Amino acid sequence: MSALVYLTLCKYKNKLLELLHKPLKLILALGFALLLVMNFSVAEASPSGTRPLNEWSAIIFGFYILCFVTETVKGFQSGGAMFDMADVNFLFVSPLKGAAVLSAGMFSRLGTSLWMGLAFIYQFALLRSYYPITPLYMLVAVIGYGVVAFLSQLAGMLIYFFTCGEAERVKKARAFFYGLCGAFFAVLAVRLFASGVSLASAVRLFTSGIMKLFPVAGWVYGAVDGLYKRDYLFLAAGIAVCLIFVALCFYVFTRSRHGYYEDVLLSAERNTEAKNEGRAVREVKINKGVSGIKRGRGASVLFYKHMLENRRTKSALVSPTSVFYLVIIGIYGFIFGGDFTLLFSLSCMVSFLPVLSGRWLRELSMPHVFLIPEPPVKKLFCILVEMLPKILAEGVLQCGLICYICHLGLSSFVTMTLARLSVSLVLTGTALLVSRLLREREKNGVFLAASVAPGVIFLIPSVIVCVLALNFGMGLGIGFIMMSAVNALISAILIFASRNILRY
């Protein structure tokens, strides 16, 4: 047995054994599998939709393009996260060839990509209610998503390999990348306006042959669409182009005089440092004219500290992930004809992202927080306030887009934004309570699952109140106000239950 095969088998064996030693992870894994089975069972028992499959293909292709763009642009700052510090410390110093080590990293990244694509499966019941798709269709789409994520990570590593973090090279590579993507969509827009703007023409042009030439996303989509339509020429062509791209990257990394070891080492170090410091992976440029925290007194200095750190790391109010879901809401609204319930539910579903991406979770375990001679509740409040601007900015954008799609007025926009903000507050209180009970300080998969699931349960009372208000004819605005009031009460109770988290 080769060394890499042995290490890989041991790695996955240890992960399985870890489930036995940590019952919480085992319970969450079983719950994840149970929800997956229930999702498919309910979808199979219900009748399928009758909308054309071309729209389904357009949705899949849109997800592929967004995945490709968001994953590849990471190469301009940090390269691919294909390796971590454990790989650098053990694999890179082992007597293995560079090609074998790179193969191990690719295999590991492919498994991670497929795991990321599993979240898409939970949309099967919703999508099947609109389109005549089968579980096989969904499985093929998820595998394609994993392949796109893997190849995009490889493309990001290739970009970083050639730019090496140099400003001029990064600027040229960024201009070429965005210019190439813009050229495809410019051609698409010209052809769309020439043939008349409609849903049918947009879907037809978006899934046409020229879009299948789009880097990575188009190649994989061509293979997936060829499998759907039993067009084995497109299937073989898509697979062949993807394999050639992998082989080309493999050759460049292993045969070039500019070895990839130093690039991977620097990338892994930056990823590790960013994770420990709770910031995005990017170059930090500090304004040398401003030093120190000039405002705040006592516990309030924690808020200004977070604002200063966000400014130094250029952390925007709206993250790329928020833009990603904003585009998804727009696509759903365009295809599903402005289904308000669907769009608002999707907006509430993704509202936990800014909650778990803020600095507050890591700040709870920092030593300087405990040294401030202030009551724990006051310090906790000053820590949590930092993420409110991000939550509000994301809510305003998403609710504004929903109101535009569904032709709602200003009053509906204001009450809807308040309702969505209250949903984020409930999820914040839930995450805080879970952190208090589990002593969990890191934003990992276990904490994410343990926070979101109870949060959904705590949101049920407000949803019931809103539905009752609509059934009694009180109007959408009154229903959102009542929903906000119930959520505000529940979030206050959750935060009060976690008030002593900074006492120990």
C-alpha positions as CSV (number, residue, x, y, z in Angstrom):
1,M,0.0,0.0,0.0
2,S,1.4,3.4,-0.9
3,A,2.0,6.1,1.7
4,L,-0.6,8.5,0.4
5,V,-3.3,5.8,0.3
6,Y,-2.5,4.7,3.8
7,L,-2.6,8.3,5.1
8,T,-5.9,9.0,3.3
9,L,-7.5,5.9,4.8
10,C,-6.2,6.7,8.2
11,K,-7.5,10.2,7.9
12,Y,-11.1,9.1,7.1
13,K,-10.9,6.3,9.7
14,N,-10.1,8.9,12.4
15,K,-12.9,11.1,11.3
16,L,-15.3,8.2,11.7
17,L,-13.9,7.3,15.1
18,E,-14.2,11.0,16.1
19,L,-18.0,10.7,15.7
20,L,-18.0,8.0,18.4
21,H,-16.0,10.1,20.8
22,K,-18.0,13.2,20.2
23,P,-21.8,12.3,20.4
24,L,-22.8,15.9,19.4
25,K,-21.2,15.5,16.0
26,L,-22.7,12.0,15.6
27,I,-26.2,13.4,16.4
28,L,-25.8,16.2,14.0
29,A,-24.6,13.9,11.2
30,L,-27.5,11.5,11.8
31,G,-29.9,14.5,11.8
32,F,-28.4,15.8,8.6
33,A,-28.9,12.4,6.9
34,L,-32.5,12.1,8.3
35,L,-33.4,15.5,6.9
36,L,-31.9,14.6,3.6
37,V,-34.0,11.4,3.4
38,M,-37.1,13.2,4.5
39,N,-36.5,15.9,1.8
40,F,-36.3,13.3,-0.9
41,S,-39.2,11.3,0.4
42,V,-41.6,14.3,0.6
43,A,-40.5,15.4,-2.9
44,E,-41.0,12.0,-4.4
45,A,-44.5,11.7,-2.9
46,S,-45.6,15.1,-4.2
47,P,-46.4,15.7,-7.9
48,S,-43.6,17.3,-10.0
49,G,-43.9,20.6,-11.8
50,T,-44.4,21.1,-15.5
51,R,-42.1,24.1,-16.2
52,P,-39.5,23.5,-19.0
53,L,-36.3,21.8,-18.1
54,N,-34.3,24.6,-19.8
55,E,-35.1,26.8,-16.9
56,W,-33.7,24.2,-14.5
57,S,-30.6,24.0,-16.6
58,A,-30.3,27.8,-16.4
59,I,-30.5,27.8,-12.6
60,I,-27.8,25.1,-12.4
61,F,-25.5,27.1,-14.8
62,G,-26.1,30.3,-12.8
63,F,-24.9,28.5,-9.6
64,Y,-21.9,27.2,-11.5
65,I,-20.9,30.6,-12.7
66,L,-21.3,32.3,-9.3
67,C,-19.3,29.5,-7.7
68,F,-16.5,29.8,-10.3
69,V,-16.2,33.6,-9.9
70,T,-16.3,33.7,-6.1
71,E,-13.8,30.8,-5.7
72,T,-11.4,32.0,-8.4
73,V,-11.1,35.6,-7.3
74,K,-9.5,34.3,-4.1
75,G,-6.4,33.6,-6.1
76,F,-5.8,37.3,-6.4
77,Q,-5.1,37.5,-2.6
78,S,-4.2,34.2,-1.2
79,G,-4.2,31.5,-3.8
80,G,-6.0,28.2,-3.3
81,A,-6.8,26.8,0.1
82,M,-6.0,23.3,-1.2
83,F,-3.5,22.7,1.6
84,D,-3.4,23.7,5.3
85,M,-0.6,23.9,7.7
86,A,-0.8,20.2,8.6
87,D,-0.1,19.3,5.0
88,V,2.8,21.8,5.0
89,N,4.3,20.3,8.2
90,F,3.9,16.7,7.3
91,L,3.3,16.0,3.5
92,F,5.8,18.6,2.2
93,V,8.6,17.3,4.3
94,S,8.0,13.7,3.5
95,P,10.0,11.8,0.8
96,L,7.2,12.0,-1.7
97,K,7.3,13.5,-5.1
98,G,5.6,16.9,-5.7
99,A,3.1,15.3,-8.1
100,A,2.0,12.9,-5.5
101,V,1.6,15.6,-2.8
102,L,-0.4,17.8,-5.3
103,S,-2.6,14.8,-6.1
104,A,-3.4,14.3,-2.4
105,G,-4.3,18.0,-2.1
106,M,-6.6,17.8,-5.2
107,F,-8.3,14.7,-3.9
108,S,-8.9,16.3,-0.5
109,R,-10.2,19.4,-2.1
110,L,-12.6,17.4,-4.3
111,G,-14.1,15.8,-1.2
112,T,-14.6,19.2,0.4
113,S,-16.2,20.5,-2.7
114,L,-18.7,17.7,-2.9
115,W,-19.6,18.3,0.8
116,M,-20.3,22.0,0.0
117,G,-22.6,20.9,-2.8
118,L,-24.7,18.8,-0.4
119,A,-26.4,22.0,0.8
120,F,-27.9,22.4,-2.7
121,I,-29.7,19.1,-2.3
122,Y,-32.0,20.6,0.3
123,Q,-33.6,22.7,-2.5
124,F,-34.8,19.5,-4.2
125,A,-38.3,19.5,-2.9
126,L,-38.8,23.2,-3.9
127,L,-37.3,22.7,-7.3
128,R,-39.3,19.5,-8.0
129,S,-42.5,21.4,-7.3
130,Y,-41.7,23.6,-10.3
131,Y,-39.8,21.2,-12.6
132,P,-40.1,17.5,-13.6
133,I,-36.7,16.5,-12.2
134,T,-35.7,13.3,-10.6
135,P,-33.2,12.5,-7.7
136,L,-30.7,11.5,-10.4
137,Y,-30.9,15.0,-12.0
138,M,-30.2,16.6,-8.6
139,L,-27.3,14.2,-7.9
140,V,-25.7,15.0,-11.3
141,A,-26.1,18.7,-10.6
142,V,-24.5,18.5,-7.2
143,I,-21.6,16.5,-8.5
144,G,-21.1,19.1,-11.2
145,Y,-21.2,21.8,-8.5
146,G,-18.4,20.0,-6.6
147,V,-16.3,19.7,-9.8
148,V,-16.8,23.4,-10.5
149,A,-15.7,24.3,-6.9
150,F,-12.7,22.1,-7.2
151,L,-11.6,23.4,-10.6
152,S,-12.2,27.0,-9.5
153,Q,-10.0,26.4,-6.5
154,L,-7.4,25.1,-8.9
155,A,-7.8,28.1,-11.1
156,G,-7.3,30.4,-8.1
157,M,-4.1,28.6,-7.2
158,L,-2.9,28.9,-10.8
159,I,-3.6,32.7,-10.7
160,Y,-1.7,33.0,-7.4
161,F,1.1,30.9,-8.8
162,F,1.7,33.4,-11.7
163,T,1.0,36.6,-9.8
164,C,2.9,35.7,-6.6
165,G,1.2,38.6,-4.8
166,E,2.9,41.3,-6.9
167,A,0.7,44.3,-7.4
168,E,1.3,44.8,-11.1
169,R,0.7,41.2,-12.0
170,V,-2.4,41.0,-9.8
171,K,-3.8,44.1,-11.5
172,K,-3.2,42.6,-15.0
173,A,-4.6,39.2,-14.0
174,R,-7.7,40.8,-12.4
175,A,-8.3,42.9,-15.5
176,F,-8.0,39.9,-17.8
177,F,-10.2,37.7,-15.6
178,Y,-13.0,40.3,-15.3
179,G,-12.7,41.3,-18.9
180,L,-13.1,37.7,-20.0
181,C,-16.2,37.2,-17.8
182,G,-17.6,40.6,-18.9
183,A,-17.1,39.7,-22.6
184,F,-19.4,36.6,-22.3
185,F,-22.1,38.5,-20.6
186,A,-21.8,41.5,-23.0
187,V,-22.4,39.1,-25.9
188,L,-25.3,37.6,-24.0
189,A,-26.9,41.0,-23.3
190,V,-26.5,42.1,-27.0
191,R,-28.1,39.0,-28.3
192,L,-30.9,39.2,-25.7
193,F,-31.9,42.8,-26.6
194,A,-31.6,42.0,-30.2
195,S,-34.1,39.0,-29.9
196,G,-36.4,40.7,-27.4
197,V,-36.2,40.5,-23.6
198,S,-38.3,37.7,-22.2
199,L,-37.8,34.7,-19.9
200,A,-37.9,32.2,-22.7
201,S,-35.3,34.0,-24.8
202,A,-33.1,34.7,-21.8
203,V,-33.0,31.1,-20.8
204,R,-32.4,30.0,-24.4
205,L,-29.5,32.3,-24.9
206,F,-28.0,31.7,-21.4
207,T,-27.9,27.9,-22.1
208,S,-26.7,28.3,-25.7
209,G,-23.6,26.7,-27.1
210,I,-21.4,29.9,-26.8
211,M,-22.0,30.1,-23.1
212,K,-20.7,26.5,-22.7
213,L,-17.3,28.0,-23.6
214,F,-17.3,30.0,-20.4
215,P,-14.3,28.9,-18.4
216,V,-14.8,26.0,-16.0
217,A,-18.5,26.7,-15.3
218,G,-19.4,26.4,-19.0
219,W,-17.3,23.3,-19.5
220,V,-18.9,21.4,-16.5
221,Y,-22.3,22.6,-17.5
222,G,-21.8,21.3,-21.0
223,A,-21.0,17.9,-19.6
224,V,-24.0,18.0,-17.2
225,D,-26.4,19.2,-19.9
226,G,-25.1,16.6,-22.3
227,L,-25.9,13.9,-19.8
228,Y,-29.4,15.3,-19.3
229,K,-30.1,15.4,-23.0
230,R,-28.2,12.2,-23.8
231,D,-26.0,14.3,-26.1
232,Y,-22.8,12.3,-25.5
233,L,-20.7,14.6,-27.8
234,F,-21.2,17.5,-25.4
235,L,-20.7,15.2,-22.4
236,A,-17.4,13.9,-23.8
237,A,-16.2,17.3,-24.8
238,G,-17.0,18.8,-21.4
239,I,-15.2,16.0,-19.5
240,A,-12.2,16.2,-21.9
241,V,-11.7,20.0,-21.5
242,C,-11.9,19.7,-17.7
243,L,-9.3,16.8,-17.7
244,I,-7.0,18.8,-20.0
245,F,-7.3,21.8,-17.6
246,V,-6.4,19.7,-14.6
247,A,-3.5,18.1,-16.4
248,L,-2.2,21.5,-17.6
249,C,-2.3,22.9,-14.0
250,F,-0.7,19.7,-12.7
251,Y,2.1,20.1,-15.3
252,V,2.7,23.8,-14.5
253,F,2.8,23.2,-10.7
254,T,5.1,20.2,-10.8
255,R,7.4,21.0,-13.8
256,S,8.0,24.7,-13.6
257,R,11.2,25.9,-12.0
258,H,9.0,28.2,-9.9
259,G,8.0,25.5,-7.3
260,Y,4.6,25.7,-5.8
261,Y,5.9,24.9,-2.3
262,E,6.7,28.5,-1.3
263,D,3.3,29.7,-2.7
264,V,1.4,27.0,-0.8
265,L,3.3,27.8,2.4
266,L,2.6,31.5,2.2
267,S,-1.0,30.9,1.2
268,A,-1.5,28.4,4.1
269,E,0.1,30.9,6.6
270,R,-2.2,33.7,5.4
271,N,-5.2,31.5,5.7
272,T,-4.3,30.4,9.2
273,E,-3.5,33.9,10.4
274,A,-6.7,35.3,8.9
275,K,-8.7,32.5,10.6
276,N,-7.1,33.2,14.0
277,E,-7.6,36.9,13.7
278,G,-11.2,36.6,12.4
279,R,-10.7,38.5,9.2
280,A,-10.9,37.9,5.5
281,V,-7.8,36.6,3.7
282,R,-6.3,39.7,2.1
283,E,-3.5,42.1,2.4
284,V,-4.0,44.5,5.3
285,K,-3.1,48.1,4.5
286,I,-3.1,50.3,7.6
287,N,-3.5,54.0,7.4
288,K,-0.3,55.1,9.1
289,G,-1.7,58.5,9.9
290,V,-4.2,57.0,12.4
291,S,-3.0,54.8,15.2
292,G,-4.7,53.6,18.3
293,I,-8.4,53.7,19.3
294,K,-9.4,57.3,19.7
295,R,-13.0,56.9,20.9
296,G,-14.8,54.9,23.5
297,R,-14.6,54.5,27.2
298,G,-14.9,51.3,29.2
299,A,-16.9,48.5,27.4
300,S,-17.8,50.8,24.5
301,V,-14.2,50.7,23.3
302,L,-14.9,47.2,22.1
303,F,-17.3,48.5,19.4
304,Y,-14.8,51.1,18.2
305,K,-12.1,48.5,18.2
306,H,-14.1,46.3,15.8
307,M,-14.9,49.3,13.6
308,L,-11.1,50.1,13.4
309,E,-10.3,46.4,12.6
310,N,-12.9,46.3,9.9
311,R,-11.6,49.6,8.4
312,R,-8.0,48.2,8.4
313,T,-8.9,45.0,6.7
314,K,-11.3,46.8,4.3
315,S,-14.2,44.7,5.5
316,A,-17.2,45.9,3.5
317,L,-20.7,46.1,4.9
318,V,-21.9,43.8,2.1
319,S,-19.7,40.7,1.6
320,P,-19.2,38.7,-1.6
321,T,-21.4,36.0,-0.1
322,S,-24.2,38.5,0.5
323,V,-23.9,39.6,-3.2
324,F,-24.0,36.0,-4.2
325,Y,-27.4,35.4,-2.4
326,L,-28.7,38.8,-3.6
327,V,-28.1,37.5,-7.2
328,I,-29.8,34.2,-6.3
329,I,-32.9,36.1,-5.0
330,G,-33.0,38.0,-8.2
331,I,-32.7,34.8,-10.3
332,Y,-35.5,33.1,-8.3
333,G,-37.7,36.2,-8.6
334,F,-37.2,36.3,-12.4
335,I,-37.8,32.7,-13.0
336,F,-40.6,32.0,-10.4
337,G,-42.6,35.1,-11.3
338,G,-42.2,37.1,-8.1
339,D,-43.3,34.4,-5.5
340,F,-43.2,36.6,-2.4
341,T,-43.3,33.8,0.1
342,L,-40.4,32.0,-1.6
343,L,-38.2,35.1,-1.8
344,F,-38.8,36.3,1.7
345,S,-38.2,32.7,3.1
346,L,-34.9,32.5,1.1
347,S,-33.8,35.9,2.5
348,C,-34.6,34.8,6.1
349,M,-32.8,31.5,5.5
350,V,-29.5,33.2,4.6
351,S,-29.7,35.8,7.3
352,F,-27.6,33.7,9.6
353,L,-24.5,34.3,7.4
354,P,-23.6,37.8,8.7
355,V,-24.4,36.6,12.2
356,L,-21.7,33.9,12.1
357,S,-19.3,35.9,10.0
358,G,-18.8,38.8,12.5
359,R,-16.0,39.2,15.0
360,W,-18.2,38.8,18.0
361,L,-17.8,35.1,18.3
362,R,-14.0,35.1,18.5
363,E,-14.1,38.2,20.7
364,L,-15.9,36.3,23.4
365,S,-12.7,34.3,24.2
366,M,-10.2,37.2,24.0
367,P,-8.3,37.9,27.3
368,H,-8.6,41.7,27.1
369,V,-12.4,41.4,27.2
370,F,-12.3,39.8,30.7
371,L,-9.8,42.5,31.9
372,I,-12.2,45.4,31.3
373,P,-13.8,46.3,34.7
374,E,-17.4,46.5,33.4
375,P,-20.5,44.3,33.9
376,P,-20.6,41.3,31.6
377,V,-23.9,42.3,30.1
378,K,-22.6,45.7,29.0
379,K,-19.5,44.2,27.4
380,L,-21.6,41.6,25.6
381,F,-23.9,44.3,24.2
382,C,-20.9,46.4,22.9
383,I,-19.5,43.3,21.3
384,L,-22.7,42.3,19.5
385,V,-23.5,45.9,18.2
386,E,-20.6,45.5,15.7
387,M,-22.5,43.3,13.3
388,L,-25.8,45.3,13.3
389,P,-24.7,47.6,10.4
390,K,-23.9,44.5,8.2
391,I,-27.2,42.8,9.0
392,L,-29.1,46.0,8.3
393,A,-27.3,46.7,5.0
394,E,-27.9,43.2,3.8
395,G,-31.5,43.3,4.9
396,V,-32.1,46.6,3.1
397,L,-30.7,45.4,-0.2
398,Q,-32.5,42.0,-0.1
399,C,-35.9,43.5,1.0
400,G,-35.6,46.3,-1.5
401,L,-35.0,43.8,-4.3
402,I,-38.0,41.7,-3.1
403,C,-40.2,44.7,-3.1
404,Y,-39.1,45.7,-6.6
405,I,-39.8,42.2,-7.9
406,C,-43.1,41.8,-6.1
407,H,-44.3,45.4,-6.7
408,L,-44.6,46.3,-3.1
409,G,-44.8,49.8,-1.6
410,L,-42.5,51.7,0.8
411,S,-44.5,50.7,3.9
412,S,-44.1,47.1,3.0
413,F,-40.4,47.6,2.5
414,V,-39.9,49.2,5.9
415,T,-41.9,46.5,7.8
416,M,-40.3,43.7,5.8
417,T,-36.8,45.0,6.7
418,L,-37.7,45.2,10.3
419,A,-39.0,41.6,10.2
420,R,-35.8,40.4,8.6
421,L,-33.7,42.3,11.1
422,S,-35.7,40.6,13.9
423,V,-35.0,37.2,12.3
424,S,-31.3,38.0,12.5
425,L,-31.6,39.0,16.1
426,V,-33.2,35.7,17.0
427,L,-30.4,33.8,15.2
428,T,-27.9,35.9,17.0
429,G,-29.4,35.0,20.4
430,T,-29.5,31.4,19.4
431,A,-25.9,31.3,18.4
432,L,-25.0,33.1,21.6
433,L,-26.9,30.6,23.7
434,V,-25.3,27.6,21.8
435,S,-21.9,29.2,22.4
436,R,-22.8,29.5,26.1
437,L,-23.9,25.9,26.5
438,L,-21.3,24.2,24.3
439,R,-18.4,26.5,25.2
440,E,-17.8,26.7,21.4
441,R,-15.6,29.5,20.3
442,E,-14.8,28.6,16.8
443,K,-17.0,29.1,13.7
444,N,-16.9,25.5,12.5
445,G,-19.5,23.2,11.0
446,V,-20.7,21.8,14.3
447,F,-21.3,25.2,15.7
448,L,-23.1,26.3,12.5
449,A,-25.5,23.3,12.5
450,A,-26.0,23.6,16.3
451,S,-26.9,27.3,15.9
452,V,-29.1,27.3,12.8
453,A,-31.4,24.3,13.7
454,P,-32.6,25.7,17.1
455,G,-32.8,29.2,15.5
456,V,-35.4,27.9,13.0
457,I,-37.4,26.4,15.9
458,F,-37.4,29.7,17.8
459,L,-38.7,31.5,14.7
460,I,-41.8,29.4,14.4
461,P,-43.9,31.4,16.9
462,S,-43.4,34.6,15.0
463,V,-44.2,32.9,11.7
464,I,-47.5,31.6,13.2
465,V,-48.4,35.1,14.5
466,C,-47.7,36.6,11.0
467,V,-49.8,33.9,9.2
468,L,-52.7,34.4,11.7
469,A,-52.6,38.2,11.1
470,L,-52.8,37.7,7.4
471,N,-55.7,35.2,7.8
472,F,-57.6,37.7,9.8
473,G,-57.2,40.3,7.1
474,M,-54.8,42.7,9.0
475,G,-52.5,43.2,6.0
476,L,-48.9,42.4,5.3
477,G,-47.5,45.4,7.2
478,I,-49.3,44.5,10.4
479,G,-48.2,40.9,10.1
480,F,-44.6,41.9,9.7
481,I,-44.9,44.3,12.7
482,M,-46.3,41.5,14.9
483,M,-43.6,39.2,13.6
484,S,-40.9,41.7,14.6
485,A,-42.4,42.2,18.0
486,V,-42.4,38.4,18.8
487,N,-38.9,38.0,17.4
488,A,-37.6,40.9,19.5
489,L,-39.1,39.4,22.6
490,I,-37.6,35.9,21.9
491,S,-34.2,37.4,21.1
492,A,-34.2,39.4,24.3
493,I,-35.0,36.2,26.2
494,L,-32.1,34.3,24.5
495,I,-29.6,37.1,25.1
496,F,-30.7,37.4,28.7
497,A,-30.2,33.6,29.1
498,S,-26.6,34.1,27.9
499,R,-25.9,37.2,29.9
500,N,-23.2,35.5,32.0
501,I,-21.1,34.2,29.1
502,L,-18.4,36.7,29.8
503,R,-18.3,36.0,33.6
504,Y,-16.1,33.0,33.2
